[in-house]
Amino acid sequence: MAPFIPGVLSLAEALPQGAFDLVLLAVPHRTYLDLGEQALRGLLAPGGSLADLKGVLEGRADWSL
């Protein structure tokens, strides 16, 4: 995974490429929120889940607390 260097790489470029069974949004940092739900879902394997621990995706995640 490439290091995230603000101003040099975007977070999307720094994220590992691949298919994950679970993407867990655990902290509502603006950098992650700016990616948007579709970009986060783009990291998922078929049948994978998007989890939103803080509820910041306002019901658009597969599950949240």
C-alpha positions as CSV (number, residue, x, y, z in Angstrom):
1,M,0.0,0.0,0.0
2,A,1.3,3.4,-0.9
3,P,1.7,5.9,2.0
4,F,-1.0,8.5,2.3
5,I,0.7,11.9,1.9
6,P,-1.7,14.8,1.9
7,G,-1.2,16.9,-1.2
8,V,0.9,14.2,-3.0
9,L,-1.5,11.2,-3.1
10,S,-5.2,11.2,-2.8
11,L,-6.6,8.8,-0.3
12,A,-8.2,6.8,-3.1
13,E,-4.8,6.3,-4.6
14,A,-3.3,5.3,-1.3
15,L,-5.9,2.7,-0.4
16,P,-5.0,-0.9,-1.2
17,Q,-6.6,-2.2,-4.3
18,G,-8.4,-5.4,-4.0
19,A,-11.7,-6.9,-2.9
20,F,-12.4,-6.9,0.8
21,D,-15.2,-8.8,2.6
22,L,-15.7,-5.9,5.0
23,V,-15.1,-2.2,4.9
24,L,-15.6,-0.7,8.3
25,L,-15.9,3.1,8.6
26,A,-15.0,3.4,12.3
27,V,-14.1,7.1,12.4
28,P,-15.9,9.9,10.6
29,H,-12.7,11.7,9.3
30,R,-13.6,14.1,6.5
31,T,-11.0,12.4,4.2
32,Y,-13.0,9.1,4.3
33,L,-16.4,10.8,4.1
34,D,-15.3,12.7,1.0
35,L,-14.6,9.4,-0.8
36,G,-18.3,8.7,-0.6
37,E,-20.3,5.6,-0.2
38,Q,-19.8,4.3,-3.8
39,A,-16.0,4.5,-3.5
40,L,-16.1,2.7,-0.2
41,R,-18.3,0.0,-1.8
42,G,-15.9,-0.2,-4.7
43,L,-13.4,-1.8,-2.2
44,L,-15.8,-4.7,-1.5
45,A,-15.7,-8.2,-2.9
46,P,-19.0,-9.5,-4.3
47,G,-21.2,-10.1,-1.2
48,G,-19.0,-7.9,1.0
49,S,-20.5,-5.5,3.6
50,L,-20.0,-1.8,4.3
51,A,-20.3,-1.2,8.0
52,D,-20.6,2.3,9.5
53,L,-19.7,2.3,13.2
54,K,-20.7,6.0,13.8
55,G,-23.8,6.2,11.6
56,V,-22.4,9.0,9.4
57,L,-23.5,7.4,6.1
58,E,-27.1,8.0,7.3
59,G,-28.5,4.5,6.7
60,R,-26.7,3.9,3.4
61,A,-24.3,1.3,5.0
62,D,-25.2,-2.4,5.2
63,W,-25.1,-2.0,9.0
64,S,-24.4,0.6,11.6
65,L,-24.6,1.1,15.3
